[in-house]
Amino acid sequence: MLNVFKQFKKEDIPKLRYGILHSQVGFSDGVSIVMEQVEKVMSKHLKIPKKNIFYLVGKSKYKSPQISENEILWQWHPVNKLMLRHYHKGCGGSRSEKIEKALEYAKNVIGDFIEKNKIDIIIVHNSSHPINFISSIALSRHYRDFSKRGKRTPKYILWWHDSHLERKSFQNPANDIEQYLLEGVPGRYVEYIIFINSLQIGRAKEYFAKLDKIKPDFSKQIFLNRNVVYNTTDTFIKSFNDLKSKDFNGKVTQFIRDFKIKELLKKYGLRFPEVLFCLQHTRILDRKRIDFALQYCYELLCKLKRKKDVRAIYFLISGQHAEGNPKKKLIKLNQKLSKIYPECKVFLVFAEDYYNKTRIIFEDYPRIFAKLKGFSTFFSEVEGFGNNLLEVLASGLIPVIYKYPVFKKDIEKYRLNMVALNKYEIDEESLLKTMEVVTNTKKRRKMIEDNLKILKKNFPHRIMAFRLRQAFTKKRMHS
């Protein structure tokens, strides 16, 4: 390891070896997207060779010599799920034995990874969230054991996407679970925190005050070693004219072919100009409020049918489903809505049903739907920031959204062009605004051009590079 001194210098950054730890990598969840962005920023803007960046994850979509996988670190590992199931009731007896055995094994996996790859700095995504119970606590125990023996450890940087402080479902943990949270979710060995929105800092204070009882002045130190890094994005088109050019037409053609859209329209006697394309560019989770997005599409279509030659909406959800069965609920809801609105046809389509039938990837869908003159829905109740929201904007799609708390605090001030709702109510005003977006080319052009300028100015990846440099070079809080 190069960490002979307490503090790395700017010129050390390209020479250091970096470990990135999370449940998974390469998937369509927000953290995986950020991990990919971080690597690009480290490589392009900080000149860190890719051979110096190593991943330790529970599951990876891609195989690479730089990626180490071990299922014990995956959020859906049986023992991790066991802890989550007993979050409010507490664990004991044989359950505690299973948990402790898993923690010891995970600690050794992490230790071996750090030693094998000679890691100088470890960037840990979401060790602040109980969804990563096993990996977070095991990492904290690695630091505990090495500190006791006076052995060196990598600098511990936490990328705080989410936490047990921000989700109602993780309030009121059982006493033994609370002790685990204090021990290592994320615990007292974190040395620098990157928050993704400004609301998180206030919520974290109470937790860090509890850690002061274990490690005096921890909260004071950690609040000198933190920063906010909003999700950032490339702009995937240079201007509105890119949507009218031949560029990317191959992907659009492939989408139409692989998803058998022509066959679908023929079956229902529809012509292409009669179909409006809507993208829900998220995973399938209850908090994404896709149920409301479906209702919104039916109301919009009924209104459009009376004024324009639009007879159907093709509604695609680009991400995969989470645990549970939110997908089945959406199918039932769509069947119900189709009976309530018999004159309106909304095709509910899940991209995950085509993952093995197409080479189109998650990142392609926003630009495809923008080329098809579509729009997007983003009605999430809660978001850490809004990575998927930035992606659709950067691709030339205009979204209809709900103003979730972080949007109001951190995003609204940039005045991005979109249709925004204050409540989960489908009102006349928002429907008329959305109708204008999808039918008025001149209006849509102006909105898209303005959004691209705002994104280039306020959300470029180079901002992330500057903040990362600060995190890497800040003085360490422990050895």
N, C-alpha and C positions, 0 to 999 in steps of 0.2 A: 504494500500500500504506500501511496505517496504522502499520507497524512502524518508527516513527522511533526508538523507544527499545528497549533490550535486553529490557525486561519489559513485558508487557501487564498492565493492571489489570482488576479484576473488572468495572468499569463499561464497559470497552472491548469486552467479549465480544459484546454484541448488534450492535456496529458493524463487527466484523471480517468478513473474507471468507474462507471455508473451502473448501479443496479436499480431496476424498476420492479416493484412488487405490487401485485394485485390479484384478484380472484381469477380474472380472465383477460385475454387480449385478442383483438382482431374481430370482435363482434360488433353489433349495432347499438350497444348501450353507450350512454354518454361518456362514461369513463374510458372505454376502449377508444372512442373517437379522440378524446383529449390525449391519451397516451400516444396515439399515432402522430398527432399534431406536435406534441412535445419532442418526440424523436426528430421530426423534420426541423424544428426550430433549433434543437441542439446541434444538429448536423450542419444546417445551412447558415445560421446566424452566429453560433458560438464555435463553429469549426471543430466540433468534436467528432472524431472518426466513428463510424458506425460499429467498428470492431471493438470499441470501448464501451458500448452500451449493451447491457445484459438484462434479460427479463427472467423473473421467477414468478410463475402463475400457476393457478390450479388447472386451467384449460386454455389452450390456444387454438385459434382457427387455422393458423399457419404453422408450418414446421420450419425451424431455422436453428443453426448451431448457436445462435445468440439467445435462444429461448429455452428455458428449463421448465418442465411441467411436473407438477405433483398434485394429485387430486386432493390431498389433505388440505390444500390451500384454497380449494374451490368453494364458493359460497353454498353450493348444493351438496357438499359432502355430508353424509348421514350424521356425523357428530356435530357439524356446524348447524345443521337443521334441528338436531336434538336441543341444542342450546336455545335456538330461536323459539322452538315450541314451548320451552319451559321458562321463557324470559320473564313472565309475570308470576309463575307459580314457584319457580326455583328448582334447583337440581339437588340430588342427594343420593346416597347409597351407590348402587351400580352405575347410575348415570354419571355421577361425579368421577367415578373411576374411569369410565370411558373417555370423559372429557379430558381428564388429566393425562391419560395415556396418549391421546391425540395431540395434546399440547406439547408433550415431551418429544414426540416424533416430529411435529411441525417445527419445533425449535431447532432440532438437529438438521432438518432439511434446509432451513434458512441459514444456519451456521455453515453448513457445507457449501452452499451457494456462494456466500460471502467470501469464504476462504479460497475456494477453487478459482473464483474470478477476480480475487484481490480487489474487492470493491472499496472505493474511497468515499463515495457518496451514494446513499440509497434514497430513492424517491418512492415513497409509499402512497399509493392511491387509496383513500378512504379507510384508513385504519381508525378513523373516527366514527365509523358506522358499524353497528352490531352485525350487519350482514356479513362482515368479515371477522367475526369473533375469533376463530381459531388462529388465523394468520396474524392478526393484530396482537393478541396476547402472547403468542409464541415469539413474535419479534421482540416484544418488550422483555420477555424472559431471557432472550439471547443477550440483550443489552445489560440486564441485571446481572447475569452470571459472568459476563466478560468484565463488567465494571468491578465486581467483587474481586476478581483475579488480577485486576490491573492490566487487562489486555485491551488492545486497541479495537475500536469499532468504527464503522463508516459513519459519516455525518448523516443524521436522520432528518430528512425533509418530508413533511406530510403535505400531500395535496388534498385539502379538505373539501371534497365535493358535497358531502352530506354527513349527517350525524344523528345519534339517538336524541339529540336536543331539538331536532327540527321536524321530527315525525311523531304525530300523536300516538301511533301504534307502539312506539317505544318509550312512552312515558310510564312511570311507576314500575320500574323493574323490581324483582324480588331482591331480598337483602344480599344473597350470595352472588346474584348477577350484578348487582350494584358494585360489589367488591371487584369483580372481574373488570367492569367498566373502568373503575379507577386504576386498576392495575395496568391495563393495556389497551383501552379503546378510547383514546390512543395512549394514555398513560404519560408518565413523567420523563421518558427518555427522548421525546420529540425535541428537536433543536431549532427547527424553523417550520412555520406553517404558511402554506399558500391557500388562502380562502378564495372561493370563486364568486362570492358576492359580499356586499358590505353588511348585510343583515346577520351573517354568521358570527361576526366578531362579538357582538353584544350577547348572543345566545351562548357563546363559549365561556364567557366570564365566570358564570356560576360553577361550571365544571372545573375550571382551572383554580378557582378559589378553594375547592375541596382538595385539590392536589397540593395546595400550600401546606396543608396539615401533614402531608407525607414528605414533601420536599419544600422547605421554607423559601418564599420569594419566587416560586416557580412561575406564578402568573405574571409577576412583574417582568421577569426575564423573557418569557415567551411572547409577551406583547411588544417587546422591543425587537423580536425576531419573527416578524410576520408581515405579510403583505396581501393585497387583494389582486388576483389575476382573473379578470373576466374571461369567459370563453372567447376565443378569437377565431377568425376565419379568413381563408383566401376568398377572393371574389372569383367565381367560376366562369363568369362572362365579363367581358370588358365593357359592353354596352348593350342596350336593347337590340341593336342591329344584329348582334350575335345570335339572337333567337330566331331571326329571319334568314340567317345565312345557312349554307349547306353544312357547316360545321356541326358535328354531333348527330347529323341526320341518320347515320348508320345505327346508332344506339336506339333512336326512336323507332326505326324500321324493325330492329331486332325485338324491341319491346312489343310492338304490335303483332309481330309474328309469334314470338314465344308465348305470349299471354293469350293468343288466339282471339284477338279483339275483333277482327273482321268477321270471324265465324259467329261470335257472340252477337254482334250487331245484326248480322243477316238473320239469325234466329228470331230476333224481335222486330224485324222489319225497320231497322234504323239506318240512317245514313250518318257518316262521320261528322258532318257539320251540326248534326242534331244532338251530339253528345258533348257534355261538359266534363272535363277531367279534374278530379279533386284528389290531392295527395295528403294523407295523414302520415307525416314523416317521423314516426315514433315507434317504439315497441308497443306491444299490446298490454297495457296496464290499466287498472281501474282509475288511477289518479290522472291519467291522460285524458279522461272524459271523452272517449271516442263515442260513447253513447250520445252525448250532446251533439257531437259533430255530425252524426248520422241524422239526428232530428233536424239539425240546421240545414243539411243538404236537402231533405224532403221539403221543408218550408221554402227554401230558395228555389228549388225546381218548380214548385207549384206557382210561384210568383213569376218565374221566367217564362213558363209555358203560356201565360196569359199575354205576354208582351213580345216575346222573341221565339224564334224557331228552335227551341231547345226542348227535347223530349225525354232526355235521360241524363243521369250523372253516373260516371264511372268513378267509384270511391275506392282508392287503394290504400291499404295500410302497409308501409314498407318494412317495418321491423317485425321481429319474431315475438311470439307470445311468451309471457313470463309464467311462473308457476301458478297453479290453480287453473281455472278454465274461463278466463275473460273472453276468449274467442267464441266459445259456445253461447255465452250471454249476448254477444253482439249479433250472432246469426239469428237468435230468437227475436231480438229487438228489431232487426231488419224485417223479419217476417211479419211481425206485429205492425210495424210502420207501413209496410206495403199494403196492408189491409185498410189502415186508416186513410192512406193516400192512394187509392186504387188507380188514379190517373197519372201518378208519378212513379217513374222507374229509376230506382237507385241500385246499381250493381255494387254489392259489397265484395271486395276482392282482397285476399291476403297474399302478399308477395311471398311469404314463407312457403306457401303451397307450390311455388314455382322455383324455389331455390335450386332444386336439382334439375330443372328444365331450362335454365337460362344462365348465361354468363354475365348478365346485368347484376351489378352489385349495389348495395345499399346507397352508396354515395351518388349513383347515377340518377336515381329517381327524381330528385328535384329539378334537374336540368331537363330531363325528358318531359316532365309535366309542364315546365315553363315553355318548352318548344311547342307543346300541344295547346298552348294558350289557356292553361288551366289555372287553378288557384290552390291554396293549401289551408288546412285547418290545424289549430294548435290551441286547444281549450284546456290545457293542464291546470289542475287545481294548485299544484305546487311544482316548482322547478328549482334546481340549484342555481342555474342561470338561464340557459336556453340554447344549448349547442345546436339542436336540430332546427330551432327557430332561425338562428343565424345562417344555417346552411340553405334553407329555402330562400331566404332573402338574397343571399349571395349568388343564387342560381337564377334569379329573375322571376321568382314566384311571389305573389302578394298573399300573405296569410290573413286569415280571420282568426282572432285570438281572444282569450280571456285574460284580463289584466291580473295575473297572479302576483303575490306580494313582491317577489324579487323584480318582476317586470316594472312594477310601479316605482320601486326604490332605485334601481340601477339602469334600466333600459329605456323607460319612457322619455327621459330627459333628452335623448338623442333625436327624438322626433322622426323615427323611421316610419315610412308610409305603410300602413296596414289598416285593417278594420278591427277595432278593439272594443270588446264588451266589458262593462263594469260588473255585470251580473250574468248568471246563467239564465238569461231570458232572451228569447228570439224576438227582437223588436223590429218594427217597420224600418226604422232609420238604418240599422246595420244591414238589413236585407237589401235596401236600395243602394247602399254604398258598395256592397259586394256585387250587385248586379252591374253597377257602373264599371267596376274593376274588370269583370269578365266580358263585357260587351263593348266598352269604349277603348279602342286601341290607343288613341292619343293620350287618354288619361292614364292608362296602364304604363305606357312608355315613360311618361313624366315621373310616375311613382317609382318605377324601377331604376331609372337613371339617378334620381335623388338618393335612393337607398344605397346604390353602389358607391356613390361619393361619400356617404356617411360611414359605411363599413370600411372603406379604404382609409379614411381619416382616423376613426376611433377604435376599430377592432382588428388591426393587422397583427400578424404573428410576431412582428419585431418588438411589440410591446411585451409579449411573453418572454422574449429573449432578454430584454433588459431586466425584468423581474427575476428571471432564473439566475442571471449573473449575480444579482444582489444576494439571492438565497445561497448560492454556492460560496460566495466570498465573505459572508457574515461570520464573525467570530463564533467558534463552537461553544456550546453550553456545557459540554463534558467531553471526556476523551473517548 
